[in-house]
């Protein structure tokens, strides 16, 4: 509604929130996705997934060849996907 969302917990209790962040991953436990016929989309939208992981760190002066003002390290490994899976192929094609 216009002031927030209502979450129904597994116990049946409800919780109101202005913002709900679903960080449960690719197989979301919080979001019921609508069929394309209901949503009005021309095709069913596949859920997204994150393939890069980053972190924030503080370096002491003189440690490493890093520019402290441009620290952007990301890990794009795909070794967590099953060999030959559609998820691996999709990640490699992006």
Backbone torsions as a table, in degrees:
resi	resn	phi	psi	omega
1	UNK	NA	-173.4	-172.1
2	UNK	-74.0	-12.8	-178.7
3	UNK	-116.0	3.1	178.2
4	UNK	154.3	-164.1	-178.8
5	UNK	-128.3	156.3	175.6
6	UNK	-114.3	125.0	175.6
7	UNK	-102.1	134.9	175.1
8	UNK	-104.7	118.4	-177.9
9	UNK	-80.6	166.0	-179.0
10	UNK	-62.3	-20.9	178.0
11	UNK	-80.7	-10.5	-176.4
12	UNK	97.9	-14.8	177.8
13	UNK	-67.9	152.7	178.1
14	UNK	-116.0	150.4	179.7
15	UNK	-132.5	133.8	176.8
16	UNK	-96.7	143.0	178.8
17	UNK	-148.5	146.3	174.1
18	UNK	-80.1	-33.9	179.7
19	UNK	-133.3	132.6	176.0
20	UNK	-122.3	124.2	178.7
21	UNK	-110.6	116.5	179.2
22	UNK	-92.2	103.1	179.1
23	UNK	-113.3	30.6	-177.6
24	UNK	-81.7	-6.6	175.9
25	UNK	99.9	-166.0	-173.3
26	UNK	-58.5	-40.5	-179.9
27	UNK	-99.5	73.6	-174.4
28	UNK	-56.1	136.7	175.4
29	UNK	-99.4	-7.3	-175.4
30	UNK	-103.6	-25.0	-171.5
31	UNK	-109.7	124.8	171.8
32	UNK	-94.0	112.7	-176.6
33	UNK	-80.7	138.0	179.7
34	UNK	-81.3	146.9	173.3
35	UNK	-66.8	154.5	-177.1
36	UNK	-59.3	-30.9	179.1
37	UNK	-66.5	-32.0	-179.2
38	UNK	-83.8	-40.6	-175.1
39	UNK	-76.8	-21.5	-177.3
40	UNK	87.1	1.4	177.1
41	UNK	-74.3	152.5	179.7
42	UNK	-78.8	-17.2	174.6
43	UNK	-146.5	158.8	178.5
44	UNK	-70.6	132.2	-179.0
45	UNK	-88.9	123.3	176.4
46	UNK	-74.3	144.5	177.4
47	UNK	-66.4	147.6	177.9
48	UNK	-81.4	168.3	175.0
49	UNK	-150.0	156.3	-176.7
50	UNK	-96.2	128.2	177.6
51	UNK	-111.6	-6.6	178.9
52	UNK	-118.1	137.4	178.6
53	UNK	-119.5	136.0	179.6
54	UNK	-129.5	171.6	176.4
55	UNK	-152.8	157.3	176.0
56	UNK	-101.5	137.6	179.7
57	UNK	-143.7	158.8	175.6
58	UNK	-113.2	131.5	179.4
59	UNK	-112.8	141.3	174.3
60	UNK	-75.4	152.5	178.7
61	UNK	-53.9	134.0	175.1
62	UNK	83.7	2.6	179.2
63	UNK	-100.3	115.6	176.1
64	UNK	81.6	162.4	-178.5
65	UNK	-90.1	42.5	-173.0
66	UNK	-104.9	138.8	170.8
67	UNK	-83.3	113.8	-175.8
68	UNK	-59.1	-23.7	179.9
69	UNK	-90.2	-1.9	-177.7
70	UNK	-135.6	42.2	-177.4
71	UNK	-79.5	101.9	179.7
72	UNK	-138.6	85.6	177.8
73	UNK	-104.8	131.9	177.3
74	UNK	-134.2	150.4	-179.0
75	UNK	-111.8	112.0	-178.4
76	UNK	-103.7	23.8	-179.9
77	UNK	-62.1	150.1	178.1
78	UNK	-122.7	16.4	-175.8
79	UNK	-69.0	-8.6	177.9
80	UNK	-84.9	-8.5	176.5
81	UNK	-88.0	147.5	176.1
82	UNK	-68.4	137.2	178.6
83	UNK	-57.5	130.2	178.8
84	UNK	81.9	1.4	-178.1
85	UNK	-75.9	158.3	177.4
86	UNK	-67.1	-30.6	177.6
87	UNK	-65.0	-42.4	177.5
88	UNK	-63.3	-45.3	-179.9
89	UNK	-61.8	-41.3	-179.6
90	UNK	-65.0	-44.1	179.7
91	UNK	-63.7	-38.8	-179.6
92	UNK	-72.3	-24.3	-179.4
93	UNK	-88.0	-10.0	-178.2
94	UNK	-83.1	NA	NA
